[in-house]
Amino acid sequence: MKTLLVLVHVVVSFALIAVILLQQRKQGGFSGIFGGGTQADMAGQWQRFTALTKATVLLASVFIILSLVLVVSHS
């Protein structure tokens, strides 16, 4: 079971790397990180994300959950 989790974790890691590298580069550097683009309507924000952004969020979440599961199962 643990070997399967490690294998899935490696596959998710490579998929996350690939999805991040496929994303388009935004112009403006770090301006968006520090509050550069404020939105009044946050309710519909998920629908405005691109498919690559949604995939990144999903894969990052799975990566974090698998990391925590592997750490807990190691103890």
C-alpha positions in Angstrom: 0.0 0.0 0.0 2.8 2.4 0.9 4.6 1.6 -2.4 1.4 2.5 -4.3 1.1 5.8 -2.4 4.7 6.7 -3.2 4.2 5.8 -6.9 1.1 8.0 -7.0 3.0 10.8 -5.3 5.7 10.7 -7.9 3.2 10.7 -10.8 1.4 13.7 -9.2 4.7 15.5 -8.7 5.6 15.1 -12.4 2.1 16.1 -13.5 2.3 19.2 -11.3 5.6 20.2 -12.7 4.3 19.7 -16.3 1.2 21.8 -15.6 3.1 24.6 -14.1 5.6 24.7 -17.0 2.7 24.8 -19.5 1.1 27.9 -18.0 1.5 31.2 -19.8 3.8 33.7 -18.3 2.1 36.8 -17.0 3.6 40.2 -17.6 4.2 42.4 -14.6 6.4 40.2 -12.4 5.5 40.2 -8.8 2.8 42.9 -8.9 0.0 40.3 -8.8 1.3 38.6 -5.7 1.2 41.6 -3.5 -2.4 42.8 -4.1 -1.9 44.2 -7.6 -5.2 42.9 -8.9 -8.1 43.3 -6.5 -11.5 41.8 -7.5 -14.8 43.0 -6.1 -16.6 39.8 -7.1 -14.9 36.8 -5.6 -17.9 34.5 -5.8 -17.3 33.8 -9.5 -13.5 33.7 -9.4 -13.3 29.9 -9.9 -15.2 30.1 -13.2 -12.7 32.6 -14.5 -9.7 30.4 -13.9 -8.3 28.6 -16.9 -8.2 24.8 -17.1 -4.4 24.8 -16.4 -5.0 27.0 -13.3 -7.7 24.6 -12.1 -5.5 21.6 -12.8 -2.6 23.3 -10.8 -4.8 23.9 -7.8 -6.1 20.3 -7.9 -2.7 18.7 -8.3 -1.2 20.9 -5.6 -3.9 19.9 -3.2 -3.5 16.2 -4.0 0.3 16.6 -3.6 -0.1 18.2 -0.2 -2.6 15.6 1.0 -0.4 12.7 -0.3 2.6 14.2 1.4 0.8 14.4 4.7 -0.6 10.8 4.4 2.9 9.5 3.6 4.4 11.3 6.6 1.7 10.0 9.0 2.0 6.5 7.6 5.8 6.5 8.1 5.5 7.0 11.9 
